[in-house]
Amino acid sequence: MDAKEVAFKAFKVSYDRDSGYVGYKVSGQEFSVECTKFDKLILVFKDGHYQVSELPEKLFVGPELFYCGLPERDRIFTCAYTNREATYLKALQIRRDDHEKIYHCIPLKSRILFFEPDTPAELYIKYKPAAYQKITPANLQPGRNRNQRTQDPRRQISIKDVGSINSKPPAGGSEAATTKLQFT
């Protein structure tokens, strides 16, 4: 193999949550990404901080990694996060120029519930049980009714405690027992 073939050799980067390592010498099943040695990785954590990193052989990041992928120019990510007041939905773009610096994509003392590239067609929201509260799952279409009047990039989803948000429908979920949420 000559130097050109080695430079463009494809690596499979993966993450092992049990050991907390990410890299191309890690034998995990989560976030399997094909890349070259010149690519960089976006590492997003549950508390909302992220960093752009060089391709690691084996890097300890801990069990709190929420997303790992390749940065792409002009790619918009959809993020849902919660704090003590409410749950919010936010569209954001990841800076990819400064690597190894730590950035925050959500306010401090918040945690990410959902993070995915692009805008999903529909989000499925499951609330945490609470006393005297009728809980039904909810659907939300994040691309519809985008409010262009405000400068705030986040939109409030709910003031109820949200247990999980997913872009795939729940297994065995019934459409009749679902509330449709809309932004105004």
FENHU-V492930 format. One record per residue. N is the residue number from 1. PSI is psi as a letter, one per 30 degrees, with the letter a starting at -180 (* if undefined). OMEGA is omega in whole degrees, 0 to 359 (none if undefined). NEAR is the number of other C-alpha atoms within 8 Angstrom. Layout:
BEGIN
n = {N,N}
psi = {PSI,PSI}
omega = {OMEGA,OMEGA}
near = {NEAR,NEAR}
END
This chain:
BEGIN
n = {1,2,3,4,5,6,7,8,9,10,11,12,13,14,15,16,17,18,19,20,21,22,23,24,25,26,27,28,29,30,31,32,33,34,35,36,37,38,39,40,41,42,43,44,45,46,47,48,49,50,51,52,53,54,55,56,57,58,59,60,61,62,63,64,65,66,67,68,69,70,71,72,73,74,75,76,77,78,79,80,81,82,83,84,85,86,87,88,89,90,91,92,93,94,95,96,97,98,99,100,101,102,103,104,105,106,107,108,109,110,111,112,113,114,115,116,117,118,119,120,121,122,123,124,125,126,127,128,129,130,131,132,133,134,135,136,137,138,139,140,141,142,143,144,145,146,147,148,149,150,151,152,153,154,155,156,157,158,159,160,161,162,163,164,165,166,167,168,169,170,171,172,173,174,175,176,177,178,179,180,181,182,183,184}
psi = {k,l,e,e,e,e,e,g,k,k,k,j,k,l,k,j,e,e,f,g,k,k,l,f,g,k,i,l,f,k,h,j,k,k,l,l,f,f,l,l,k,k,j,k,l,e,g,f,l,l,l,k,l,l,j,k,e,j,k,k,f,l,g,g,k,e,k,k,a,k,k,k,k,g,k,k,k,k,k,k,l,l,a,f,e,a,k,l,k,k,k,l,k,k,k,g,e,j,l,g,l,k,l,k,f,l,l,l,g,l,k,k,f,k,k,k,k,a,j,l,e,k,k,k,k,k,l,k,k,l,k,h,k,j,k,k,l,l,k,k,j,f,f,k,h,k,j,f,e,l,f,k,f,l,k,k,e,l,f,l,k,k,e,l,k,l,f,k,k,k,k,g,k,k,f,e,g,k,k,k,k,k,k,*}
omega = {177,186,180,180,178,182,183,177,181,176,176,180,177,185,176,184,182,180,180,182,174,179,181,173,179,182,178,181,183,174,177,185,174,180,176,182,179,180,174,180,171,177,181,184,185,181,175,176,179,175,175,188,171,180,183,172,177,185,178,178,179,184,186,180,183,181,175,181,180,176,177,180,177,177,178,177,175,183,172,181,181,171,184,184,188,175,186,174,185,172,182,178,183,174,183,185,181,178,181,172,180,178,177,180,177,179,177,181,174,176,182,174,183,177,184,176,178,180,179,180,182,175,180,186,177,183,174,178,178,180,176,181,176,184,171,175,181,175,179,175,187,181,182,173,178,184,182,185,184,178,181,183,182,177,182,177,186,172,175,176,181,179,181,175,183,178,177,180,179,180,179,181,180,180,184,184,183,177,176,178,178,173,178,none}
near = {4,5,6,6,8,8,9,8,8,8,9,9,14,15,15,13,11,5,7,11,13,15,13,12,7,13,7,9,8,8,10,10,9,8,10,10,10,7,9,10,12,13,13,12,12,11,9,14,12,12,12,13,11,10,11,9,9,10,8,7,9,9,8,7,12,9,11,10,9,10,10,5,4,5,10,11,13,15,13,13,13,13,9,5,6,12,15,12,12,10,10,10,8,8,5,7,4,7,9,8,7,7,7,9,8,9,7,7,6,12,11,13,11,11,11,9,8,8,10,10,8,9,13,14,13,11,12,9,6,6,4,4,6,4,8,9,11,11,12,11,11,11,8,5,8,7,7,5,4,6,5,5,8,8,9,9,10,9,8,8,9,12,8,9,12,9,9,6,7,6,4,4,6,6,5,4,7,10,8,7,9,7,8,4}
END
